[in-house]
């Protein structure tokens, strides 16, 4: 097991970021961080098998891109490890949120790792309600019609209700193993990981870290 050694880098005046030194993991794996482009690279015997690119605002980490490029390398826990490592950064840097813009085909991965809907404006919230309305899921469709009308009438105060309903929608898709090809999901799904979800999922994150030999407790 390897315990991370942390270094602080100044990004711009008033904004800094703590990153760990290179992590030498189990079975020839390693993770190294680039403090210039803000990225994490997961390698097996010096060959990259996964990576993540991110940025940091004062109280928020923005996940820009995560990928395991080779299909043969998928379903081996690499994406889960990278996600747990980003939560480790979130905790170590004492930021309260981590957000991302998910593609429709990726939302299940993010949702299963604790991310929830976080529409940034009324327009995106209405788009999410339109997806629910066109789905044909009776009970959810009725709720979405009501919530869409609320968004049109009162604007931003109704976004929280829209986010909660869209989470119900996403969970329904996952639980019933519904293909996204049968749905009209937004081209971008705005998601956020909050402290409550970190607490809820920390056992899962810690397992991902331990499986690869990272001595860190979320």
Wavefront OBJ file of the C-alpha trace (Angstrom):
o trace
v 0.000 0.000 0.000
v 1.274 3.473 -0.868
v 0.371 6.589 1.096
v 0.168 9.727 -1.104
v 2.746 12.467 -0.613
v 1.192 15.855 -1.343
v 2.585 18.990 -2.980
v 0.884 22.373 -3.383
v 0.946 24.187 -6.728
v -0.103 27.790 -7.350
v -2.484 27.964 -10.306
v -3.105 31.705 -10.245
v -3.289 34.373 -7.541
v -5.559 33.167 -4.765
v -6.000 29.683 -6.212
v -3.817 26.665 -5.470
v -4.098 22.904 -5.833
v -2.636 19.993 -3.883
v -1.562 17.035 -6.018
v 0.134 13.807 -4.988
v 3.555 12.682 -6.159
v 3.580 9.732 -8.535
v 1.715 6.782 -7.046
v 3.284 3.366 -7.593
v 0.371 0.947 -7.320
v -0.124 -2.807 -7.297
v 0.728 -5.099 -10.218
v 2.827 -2.607 -12.177
v 0.239 0.197 -12.253
v 1.070 3.819 -11.541
v -0.682 7.197 -11.507
v 1.124 10.438 -12.256
v -0.223 13.995 -12.209
v 0.642 16.901 -14.488
v 0.334 20.225 -12.677
v 0.483 22.238 -15.921
v -2.484 20.783 -17.813
v -4.047 19.348 -14.607
v -4.400 15.722 -15.523
v -4.017 12.240 -14.064
v -2.495 9.440 -16.115
v -2.991 5.792 -15.149
v -0.338 3.503 -16.617
v 0.456 -0.211 -16.684
v 4.194 -0.790 -17.104
v 4.552 2.753 -18.545
v 1.725 2.291 -21.081
v -1.260 4.573 -20.492
v -4.545 2.753 -19.881
v -6.665 5.675 -18.631
v -6.574 9.394 -17.931
v -8.563 12.288 -16.554
v -8.335 16.041 -17.194
v -9.706 18.579 -14.745
v -9.592 22.180 -13.550
v -10.041 23.879 -10.195
v -11.957 26.950 -9.200
v -11.756 28.198 -5.613
v -14.359 25.841 -4.171
v -14.971 23.467 -7.050
v -13.177 20.866 -9.125
v -14.422 20.676 -12.697
v -13.908 17.294 -14.353
v -13.373 17.957 -18.037
v -12.700 14.495 -19.456
v -12.190 10.916 -18.304
v -11.403 8.020 -20.599
v -10.105 4.471 -20.838
v -9.331 4.611 -24.585
v -8.770 0.945 -25.353
v -11.958 -1.139 -25.170
v -9.903 -4.138 -24.056
v -8.844 -2.177 -20.948
v -12.395 -1.422 -19.855
v -14.326 -3.172 -17.078
v -11.104 -3.635 -15.123
v -11.813 -0.885 -12.600
v -9.637 1.804 -14.203
v -12.465 4.330 -14.516
v -13.568 3.658 -10.943
v -10.011 4.179 -9.706
v -9.710 7.493 -11.552
v -13.031 8.588 -10.121
v -11.992 7.650 -6.573
v -8.715 9.521 -7.067
v -10.630 12.655 -8.105
v -12.711 12.366 -4.916
v -9.423 12.070 -3.022
v -8.344 15.368 -4.624
v -11.686 16.892 -3.682
v -11.187 15.951 -0.037
v -7.506 16.867 0.161
v -8.141 20.301 -1.404
v -11.174 20.900 0.833
v -13.487 21.823 -2.038
v -17.201 21.359 -1.477
v -18.287 20.274 -4.972
v -17.079 18.516 -8.080
v -18.986 18.929 -11.321
v -18.931 17.685 -14.892
v -20.859 17.659 -18.160
v -21.683 14.050 -19.031
v -22.422 12.645 -22.460
v -25.630 10.567 -22.559
v -23.666 7.329 -22.937
v -21.593 8.117 -19.814
v -24.207 9.243 -17.292
v -24.684 5.743 -15.813
v -21.020 5.572 -14.824
v -21.152 8.973 -13.141
v -24.524 8.350 -11.474
v -23.325 5.041 -10.014
v -20.368 6.938 -8.541
v -22.487 9.494 -6.715
v -22.968 12.318 -9.226
v -26.437 13.856 -9.416
v -28.189 16.287 -11.756
v -27.174 19.933 -11.350
v -28.614 22.062 -14.147
v -26.840 25.441 -14.307
v -29.782 27.383 -15.717
v -33.487 27.288 -16.588
v -32.837 26.402 -20.230
v -30.921 23.209 -19.414
v -33.508 22.290 -16.766
v -36.286 22.603 -19.360
v -34.260 20.416 -21.743
v -34.030 17.738 -19.058
v -37.798 17.890 -18.479
v -38.400 17.552 -22.217
v -36.413 14.307 -22.125
v -38.642 12.956 -19.376
v -41.819 14.082 -21.165
v -40.872 12.325 -24.413
v -39.863 9.118 -22.604
v -43.420 7.857 -22.195
v -42.837 6.839 -18.554
v -46.352 7.750 -17.380
v -45.881 8.925 -13.783
v -42.598 10.683 -14.473
v -43.987 12.293 -17.623
v -46.879 13.839 -15.696
v -44.492 15.228 -13.071
v -42.204 16.602 -15.774
v -45.058 18.476 -17.461
v -45.895 20.167 -14.160
v -42.243 20.959 -13.425
v -41.634 22.352 -16.907
v -44.571 24.730 -16.442
v -43.090 25.808 -13.101
v -39.758 26.503 -14.765
v -41.484 28.692 -17.356
v -43.475 30.552 -14.680
v -41.001 31.082 -11.852
v -37.613 30.327 -13.422
v -34.592 29.483 -11.244
v -36.474 28.546 -8.024
v -37.902 25.528 -9.877
v -34.509 24.157 -10.968
v -34.047 22.154 -7.753
v -37.338 20.329 -8.342
v -36.347 19.670 -11.950
v -32.982 18.260 -10.871
v -34.603 15.890 -8.372
v -37.092 14.664 -10.947
v -34.399 14.124 -13.560
v -32.464 12.064 -11.007
v -35.582 9.902 -10.581
v -35.643 9.528 -14.345
v -31.973 8.528 -14.557
v -32.349 6.051 -11.709
v -35.388 4.518 -13.412
v -33.356 4.049 -16.609
v -30.521 2.382 -14.701
v -32.704 0.114 -12.570
v -34.725 -1.069 -15.549
v -31.707 -1.409 -17.849
v -33.302 0.805 -20.498
v -31.201 1.539 -23.578
v -30.390 5.211 -24.118
v -31.046 4.583 -27.814
v -34.741 4.397 -26.930
v -34.675 7.853 -25.326
v -34.083 11.466 -26.281
v -31.616 12.488 -23.607
v -30.043 15.961 -23.576
v -26.767 16.135 -25.479
v -25.159 17.297 -22.213
v -26.189 16.123 -18.753
v -24.950 18.485 -16.054
v -23.948 16.624 -12.895
v -22.379 17.410 -9.529
v -20.873 15.460 -6.641
v -21.742 17.038 -3.297
v -20.485 16.290 0.240
v -23.625 14.290 1.053
v -22.933 11.918 -1.842
v -19.242 11.678 -0.932
v -20.302 10.517 2.513
v -22.831 8.080 1.045
v -20.367 6.545 -1.424
v -17.120 6.738 0.551
v -17.013 2.988 1.295
v -17.158 2.371 -2.442
v -14.430 4.947 -3.205
v -12.188 3.537 -0.478
v -12.534 0.041 -1.935
v -11.514 1.298 -5.388
v -8.405 2.907 -3.868
v -7.519 -0.127 -1.749
v -7.923 -2.529 -4.686
v -5.061 -0.727 -6.459
v -2.960 -0.251 -3.336
v -3.665 3.407 -2.443
v -3.483 3.995 1.319
v -6.015 6.806 1.652
v -9.390 7.021 3.386
v -12.077 9.274 1.883
l 1 2 3 4 5 6 7 8 9 10 11 12 13 14 15 16 17 18 19 20 21 22 23 24 25 26 27 28 29 30 31 32 33 34 35 36 37 38 39 40 41 42 43 44 45 46 47 48 49 50 51 52 53 54 55 56 57 58 59 60 61 62 63 64 65 66 67 68 69 70 71 72 73 74 75 76 77 78 79 80 81 82 83 84 85 86 87 88 89 90 91 92 93 94 95 96 97 98 99 100 101 102 103 104 105 106 107 108 109 110 111 112 113 114 115 116 117 118 119 120 121 122 123 124 125 126 127 128 129 130 131 132 133 134 135 136 137 138 139 140 141 142 143 144 145 146 147 148 149 150 151 152 153 154 155 156 157 158 159 160 161 162 163 164 165 166 167 168 169 170 171 172 173 174 175 176 177 178 179 180 181 182 183 184 185 186 187 188 189 190 191 192 193 194 195 196 197 198 199 200 201 202 203 204 205 206 207 208 209 210 211 212 213 214 215 216 217 218
